[in-house]
Amino acid sequence: MPGIERLLFSAEFLSPRDVVEKKAVDLLASTNSMLSLRVLYKDLQGDDFKAMMSTFRDHGIERNFIPWPMLDVDAGYYANVNTALNFII
């Protein structure tokens, strides 16, 4: 029976700042785990997101980050047939 090759953690309620401050990237690097993080458009514009990505890069695991694109709650939050256009507008 094959073993687990790599763990993927999904985080809907952490911010990029939380990821850095809680040293989550250190844990991910030491366990070769991956993180899928909720990313709002406003996150991409901020310094916290850039700092988080720099931390991933500094650890040599930038490919262990998987963005999870989401909308603001009032725009529909999750991607689905009702919100698809909000992701491209």
Beta strands, then each sheet from edge to edge (+ up, - down):
strand 1: 8-11
strand 2: 34-39
strand 3: 65-69
sheet 1: 1+ 2+ 3+
end
